[in-house]
Amino acid sequence: MTVLVLAGRGVCAQEIEPRSYSNTPVGLNFLIAGYGYTEGKIAFDPSLPIADAQYRNHTDAVAYARSLNAWGNSAKIDVILPYSSFSGQALVSGLPREREMTGFGDPRFRFSMNFYGAPALKEFANYRQDVIVGASLQVTAPLGQYDNSKVLNIGNNRWSFRPELGVSKALGPWTLEVAPSVTLYTDNTDFNNGKRFEQAPLYAVQGHIIYGFASGIWIALNGLYSTGGRTTVNGLRGDNMQTNSRVGVTVALPVDRHNAVKLNASTGTSTRTGSDFNLVGIAWQYRWGAGY
């Protein structure tokens, strides 16, 4: 079970999360608290008079997750609530401008289910992973802080829906994973003083190479590629279709039976259009239930 602490407008579709579809004993609860620091560049439509846009973002997040039995298959639900402190600078028509804001981001809710290779179990003594195939749906609700007089906000004032397919294959201590997804957005009808902001679907695929140690420590090398997401404001289509790739690493360190710490970092390797950023994060996880 993982939580990735992210910040910055428009990066939620670029989450890198290994082991999303691993089997988990039914009835486990997870409470997660995390911190992430992000810095990078913000991309705008090239036709806008905005240049050299840079930002820094500190995000705290709390999350809760529970593993379930869904029609005989392992499943889970989770909810994430972020709180961010954001600062950005840019040249607007050649003049320096700054924007600072602090507040709650849009909460995210997700249901995921493994429908092949991961039956719902309470005891794992005889279970050995081979191939797991699963799927999830994440919904982001427009409840974060939003100011319609500003272009940049912590909240997005729109819904988004991200269905994802996940495939995981175990090879001894190694696990290989791939997860394609698409993020669909509703329109923001109150963007920048009442304009209509539309965004095309953003397509992504992430892959992971994971090595698990006998001690319970595991490390993952992660990669992500995304494309799409062209925006339209009041019917004017922007020249800003995104094409980005990222790489990263995640390390999980069990502390005891109930507690674990997770470290993650990622960076962009190529960006045609879109936010190019570096991220480091740490999360503490407490689990209980199912015999714990």
C-alpha positions as CSV (number, residue, x, y, z in Angstrom):
1,M,0.0,0.0,0.0
2,T,1.5,3.3,-1.0
3,V,0.7,7.0,-1.1
4,L,2.6,9.4,-3.3
5,V,2.7,13.0,-2.0
6,L,2.4,15.3,-5.0
7,A,1.9,19.0,-5.5
8,G,1.6,21.5,-8.3
9,R,-1.2,22.2,-10.7
10,G,-1.7,19.5,-13.3
11,V,0.8,16.8,-12.0
12,C,-1.8,14.5,-10.4
13,A,-1.9,12.5,-13.6
14,Q,1.8,12.0,-13.4
15,E,1.8,10.0,-10.2
16,I,4.4,7.2,-10.0
17,E,3.2,4.5,-7.6
18,P,4.7,1.0,-7.6
19,R,3.0,-2.1,-6.1
20,S,-0.5,-0.6,-6.5
21,Y,-1.8,-4.0,-7.5
22,S,0.0,-6.3,-5.1
23,N,-2.2,-8.7,-3.1
24,T,-3.0,-7.6,0.5
25,P,-4.7,-9.5,3.3
26,V,-8.4,-8.7,3.6
27,G,-9.3,-6.4,6.5
28,L,-6.1,-4.4,6.8
29,N,-6.3,-0.7,7.5
30,F,-3.6,1.8,6.6
31,L,-3.1,5.3,8.0
32,I,-0.5,7.3,6.1
33,A,1.0,10.7,6.7
34,G,3.4,12.2,4.2
35,Y,5.4,15.2,3.1
36,G,6.6,16.1,-0.4
37,Y,8.7,18.8,-1.9
38,T,8.3,19.7,-5.6
39,E,10.1,22.3,-7.7
40,G,10.2,22.9,-11.4
41,K,8.8,24.8,-14.4
42,I,5.1,25.5,-15.2
43,A,4.2,25.3,-18.8
44,F,1.6,27.7,-20.3
45,D,0.2,27.9,-23.8
46,P,3.1,29.4,-25.9
47,S,0.8,32.1,-27.2
48,L,0.4,33.6,-23.7
49,P,2.8,36.3,-22.6
50,I,4.1,34.2,-19.7
51,A,7.8,33.1,-19.6
52,D,10.3,31.6,-17.1
53,A,7.5,30.3,-14.8
54,Q,9.1,28.5,-11.8
55,Y,7.5,27.1,-8.7
56,R,8.2,25.5,-5.4
57,N,5.6,23.5,-3.5
58,H,5.5,21.9,0.0
59,T,2.7,19.4,0.5
60,D,1.5,17.5,3.6
61,A,-1.0,14.7,3.1
62,V,-3.0,12.3,5.1
63,A,-4.5,9.2,3.7
64,Y,-6.6,6.2,4.7
65,A,-6.9,2.9,2.9
66,R,-8.6,-0.4,3.6
67,S,-8.3,-3.8,1.9
68,L,-11.5,-5.6,0.9
69,N,-13.0,-8.7,-0.5
70,A,-14.7,-7.8,-3.8
71,W,-16.5,-10.9,-5.3
72,G,-13.7,-13.1,-4.1
73,N,-10.9,-10.9,-5.3
74,S,-8.6,-8.6,-3.3
75,A,-9.5,-5.0,-3.5
76,K,-9.0,-1.7,-1.6
77,I,-10.4,1.8,-1.2
78,D,-8.3,4.8,-0.3
79,V,-8.7,8.5,0.2
80,I,-6.0,11.2,0.1
81,L,-6.3,14.8,1.5
82,P,-3.4,17.1,0.6
83,Y,-2.5,20.5,2.1
84,S,0.0,22.6,0.1
85,S,2.1,25.8,0.4
86,F,2.9,27.0,-3.1
87,S,5.0,29.8,-4.4
88,G,5.6,30.7,-8.1
89,Q,7.4,33.4,-10.1
90,A,7.2,34.3,-13.8
91,L,7.6,37.1,-16.3
92,V,4.2,38.3,-17.6
93,S,4.5,40.6,-20.6
94,G,8.2,41.1,-19.5
95,L,7.3,42.1,-15.9
96,P,8.1,39.9,-12.9
97,R,5.1,38.5,-11.1
98,E,4.8,36.3,-8.0
99,R,2.0,34.1,-6.6
100,E,1.9,32.5,-3.2
101,M,-0.9,30.4,-1.7
102,T,-1.6,28.0,1.1
103,G,-4.6,25.7,1.5
104,F,-6.2,22.3,1.0
105,G,-5.9,20.6,-2.4
106,D,-8.5,18.5,-4.2
107,P,-9.1,15.2,-2.3
108,R,-8.7,12.0,-4.2
109,F,-10.8,8.8,-3.8
110,R,-9.9,5.5,-5.4
111,F,-11.3,2.0,-5.7
112,S,-9.0,-0.8,-7.1
113,M,-9.6,-4.5,-7.6
114,N,-7.4,-7.4,-8.7
115,F,-9.5,-9.6,-10.9
116,Y,-6.9,-12.2,-11.8
117,G,-4.1,-13.9,-9.7
118,A,-4.9,-12.2,-6.4
119,P,-7.8,-13.9,-4.5
120,A,-9.2,-12.3,-1.4
121,L,-7.3,-14.0,1.5
122,K,-6.9,-13.4,5.2
123,E,-3.9,-15.8,5.6
124,F,-0.9,-15.5,3.2
125,A,1.2,-18.5,4.4
126,N,0.6,-20.5,1.2
127,Y,0.1,-17.6,-1.3
128,R,2.8,-17.0,-3.9
129,Q,2.3,-14.3,-6.6
130,D,2.6,-15.2,-10.2
131,V,0.7,-12.8,-12.6
132,I,-1.8,-10.3,-11.2
133,V,-4.1,-8.3,-13.4
134,G,-6.2,-5.5,-11.8
135,A,-7.9,-2.2,-12.5
136,S,-8.7,1.0,-10.5
137,L,-10.7,4.2,-10.8
138,Q,-9.5,7.4,-9.1
139,V,-11.8,10.3,-8.7
140,T,-10.6,13.8,-7.8
141,A,-13.3,16.1,-6.4
142,P,-13.3,20.0,-6.8
143,L,-13.1,20.8,-3.1
144,G,-9.6,22.4,-2.9
145,Q,-8.8,26.1,-2.4
146,Y,-9.7,28.0,-5.6
147,D,-9.7,31.7,-6.6
148,N,-11.3,32.4,-10.0
149,S,-9.4,35.6,-10.4
150,K,-6.1,33.7,-10.5
151,V,-4.6,31.4,-13.2
152,L,-2.7,29.3,-10.7
153,N,-4.6,27.6,-7.9
154,I,-4.1,24.7,-5.5
155,G,-7.6,23.4,-6.4
156,N,-8.7,22.9,-10.0
157,N,-12.4,23.6,-9.7
158,R,-13.3,20.5,-11.8
159,W,-13.7,16.8,-11.5
160,S,-11.3,14.3,-12.9
161,F,-11.5,10.6,-13.4
162,R,-8.6,8.2,-13.9
163,P,-9.3,4.6,-14.9
164,E,-6.1,2.4,-14.9
165,L,-5.2,-1.1,-15.8
166,G,-2.4,-2.8,-13.9
167,V,-0.4,-6.0,-14.6
168,S,2.2,-7.4,-12.2
169,K,4.5,-10.4,-12.7
170,A,6.7,-11.9,-10.0
171,L,10.0,-13.5,-10.9
172,G,11.5,-14.7,-7.6
173,P,12.5,-11.6,-5.6
174,W,11.8,-9.5,-8.6
175,T,8.5,-8.0,-9.7
176,L,7.7,-6.3,-13.0
177,E,4.8,-4.0,-13.3
178,V,3.1,-2.0,-16.1
179,A,0.0,0.3,-15.7
180,P,-1.6,2.3,-18.5
181,S,-4.2,4.9,-17.6
182,V,-6.2,7.8,-19.0
183,T,-7.3,10.9,-17.0
184,L,-10.6,12.5,-18.1
185,Y,-11.5,16.1,-17.0
186,T,-14.7,17.9,-16.6
187,D,-14.8,21.6,-17.7
188,N,-13.9,24.4,-15.3
189,T,-16.6,27.0,-16.1
190,D,-15.2,29.6,-13.7
191,F,-11.6,29.9,-14.9
192,N,-9.8,33.2,-14.7
193,N,-12.9,35.4,-14.1
194,G,-15.6,33.3,-15.7
195,K,-13.9,31.7,-18.7
196,R,-14.5,28.0,-19.7
197,F,-11.4,25.9,-19.3
198,E,-11.4,22.5,-21.1
199,Q,-8.7,19.9,-21.2
200,A,-8.3,16.9,-23.4
201,P,-7.7,13.4,-21.9
202,L,-4.1,12.8,-20.6
203,Y,-2.8,9.3,-21.4
204,A,0.0,7.7,-19.4
205,V,1.8,4.5,-18.8
206,Q,4.0,3.7,-15.9
207,G,6.4,0.8,-15.3
208,H,8.3,-0.5,-12.3
209,I,11.1,-3.0,-11.6
210,I,10.9,-4.0,-8.0
211,Y,13.3,-6.0,-5.8
212,G,12.2,-7.4,-2.5
213,F,14.6,-8.4,0.3
214,A,13.9,-11.1,2.8
215,S,13.9,-8.5,5.6
216,G,10.8,-6.9,4.0
217,I,12.6,-3.9,2.5
218,W,11.9,-3.3,-1.2
219,I,13.3,-0.9,-3.8
220,A,11.7,0.1,-7.1
221,L,13.0,1.8,-10.2
222,N,10.1,3.6,-11.8
223,G,9.3,5.2,-15.2
224,L,6.4,7.1,-16.6
225,Y,5.4,8.5,-20.0
226,S,2.4,10.7,-20.6
227,T,0.9,12.5,-23.5
228,G,-2.2,14.6,-24.4
229,G,-3.9,17.1,-22.1
230,R,-4.2,19.9,-24.7
231,T,-6.3,22.8,-23.2
232,T,-9.0,25.1,-24.6
233,V,-10.1,28.4,-23.1
234,N,-13.4,29.9,-24.3
235,G,-13.2,27.9,-27.5
236,L,-9.6,28.8,-28.3
237,R,-7.5,25.7,-28.5
238,G,-4.0,26.0,-27.0
239,D,-0.8,24.8,-28.6
240,N,0.2,22.9,-25.5
241,M,-0.3,19.2,-25.9
242,Q,1.9,17.5,-23.3
243,T,4.6,14.8,-23.9
244,N,6.6,14.0,-20.9
245,S,8.7,11.2,-19.4
246,R,9.9,10.7,-15.8
247,V,12.1,8.3,-13.9
248,G,12.3,7.8,-10.2
249,V,13.1,5.5,-7.3
250,T,11.0,4.3,-4.3
251,V,12.4,2.6,-1.1
252,A,10.2,1.0,1.5
253,L,11.6,0.4,5.0
254,P,9.6,-1.6,7.5
255,V,10.1,-0.5,11.1
256,D,8.1,-3.1,12.9
257,R,4.9,-5.1,12.4
258,H,2.7,-2.1,12.2
259,N,4.9,0.8,11.0
260,A,6.9,1.4,7.8
261,V,8.6,4.4,6.2
262,K,8.7,5.1,2.4
263,L,11.0,7.4,0.5
264,N,10.6,8.4,-3.1
265,A,12.2,10.7,-5.6
266,S,11.6,11.4,-9.3
267,T,12.7,13.8,-12.0
268,G,11.7,14.6,-15.6
269,T,13.9,13.2,-18.4
270,S,12.2,14.9,-21.4
271,T,9.4,17.4,-21.7
272,R,7.8,18.8,-24.9
273,T,5.1,20.8,-23.2
274,G,3.9,20.5,-19.6
275,S,5.1,20.9,-16.1
276,D,8.7,19.7,-15.7
277,F,9.5,19.1,-12.0
278,N,11.6,17.3,-9.5
279,L,10.0,15.7,-6.5
280,V,11.2,14.1,-3.2
281,G,8.9,12.7,-0.6
282,I,8.7,10.7,2.6
283,A,5.7,8.9,4.1
284,W,5.0,7.1,7.3
285,Q,2.5,4.2,7.3
286,Y,0.7,2.6,10.2
287,R,-1.4,-0.6,9.6
288,W,-3.7,-2.6,11.7
289,G,-6.5,-5.2,11.4
290,A,-6.7,-8.7,9.9
291,G,-4.9,-10.2,12.9
292,Y,-2.5,-7.4,13.4
